[in-house]
Amino acid sequence: MEMAGHADQKRILYVEDDLTISATVVDILEDSGYIVDHVARGRAALDHLMRQRPDLLLLDLGLPDIDGLEVCHLARRRTPDMGIIALTGRTDTADVLAGFAEGADDYIRKPFDLAVLLARISAVLRPSDQQDRGPVRPALGLP
């Protein structure tokens, strides 16, 4: 159900070196209406971010060439309003806190439920949707 050409369609840069996981996630995301660019290395993700600004970075932290936390940090500096979700096998509390400290908006531990992943992607993307619609006004009768 690809909806290419729709102005409101969100673009996701997915960084994952495990091709088995990435193939499934890419299919699910595309079936859900997202435009997905996939890369398997951190440096490729940073190069991609120089050329194009996605709405969301879905980022594995255990990458073969550069640590995902560094990618997260650099991506956040480069595009401060882009959503970032760490999707990783790192499960220690210290790792979760480090992910947030480097700029992640959310942190999802592997293994993960695909329905939960989609809900969390939607939640991270929601603020940019609200900004596009203009200011929120109080309901009638409320201050």
N, C-alpha and C positions, 0 to 999 in steps of 0.2 A: 504494500500500500504506500508506495513512494509518492509524495506530494510535491515534487520538484516544481519550483517556480512560484510557490506561495510566499508572499512577502513576510508572513508571520511565522514561517517555519524556522525552528531553532537549529543552529549548527553546533555539533559536539565534536571536539577533538578528543579521541579516545587513545590513551597511551598504555599499551599492554604488550609485553613480549611473549606471553603464552598464546600461541595462535589458536589453540583449541578453545580457550576461554573467549578470546577476542572475537572469533567467528560467530559464536552464539550470541554474545552481547551486541555485536554490530547488527546482526539479523533482527534481534528483538527491538533495538532502538530504531532501526529503519522502519520496521513494521509498525512502530508507534508514531511514526511521522517525523522523526528527526532526520536531519542531514548529518551523516557521520563520516568523519575523516579518521582513519586509523593509522597510527605509527607504532613501531615496536621499540623505539629507542628514545631516550631522553633528549639527546641532541637533535634528533629529527623533530621532536615536539617543539623545541625552542626555535628551530629554523622555520617550522610551520607557523608559529606565532608571530614571526617577523613579517610573514607574507599575508597572513589572514587572521582576523580576530573572531574566534568562535564565541558563542554565547556561554559555553560551558567547557571546562577541561575536566575530563574523567581520567584520573591519573593513578596508575599502579606505582607504588613507591619502590618496589624491588626491580629496578631496571639494570640491564647488563653493562651500560656504558657510563651512566651518571646517576647518582642517587636521586630518587623521586622527590625527596624533600628539597633538594637544591632546585630541581625543575619547578616545584611548587613556589618556592621563594622568588625565583626569577620571573616566573609567569605572573605572580601577584604584583611584582614591581612594574612589570611591563604593561599589564592591563588590569588595573586595580578594581574595575567594576565587573570583570568576568567571573562567573561562578566557577568554583573549583571543588571537586569531590575527589578525595583520596579513596581508592578502591583497592584494598591491599590485604595481604596475608599477615602484616605486622599487627599483632593484637595486644601487645603490652600497653598499659596505661601511659607509660612514658612516650611510646611511639604515637599514640593518639594525640597526646598533648603537643608533641613536636609537630605533628601535622597541622594542628590548628595554629600553632605559633608561627609556622612558615606561610600561613595564608589560606589554608583549606577552609571552605565553608561547611563541609560535612566530611565525615570519615566513616567509611563502610568497610567492615571486616569481612574477609573471605573465610569460608564460603558465604554467599549471600543469596537472598531470595530475589528473583528478578522482578516480582511485583513491587517489593519494597524499594529496589533500586529505581524503578520508574517513578514511584511516588516521591522519593527523595530528590530525584532530578527535577521533577515538576516543582517541588517546594523551593529548591535553590533558584530555579529560573523565574519563579513567581514575582519576586520584587522588580525585575526588569520589565515584566509585563505590566505591572501596576504603574511604573514610571511612564511607560509609553501611553497610557490612557489618561494621563494628567492627574491632578491632585484629587485625593479622595475627599468627598464632601460629607458632612454629617447628615444622617437621615432627618427628614422633616420632623420638627418638634423636639429635636435634641440640640443641645448647645454646641 
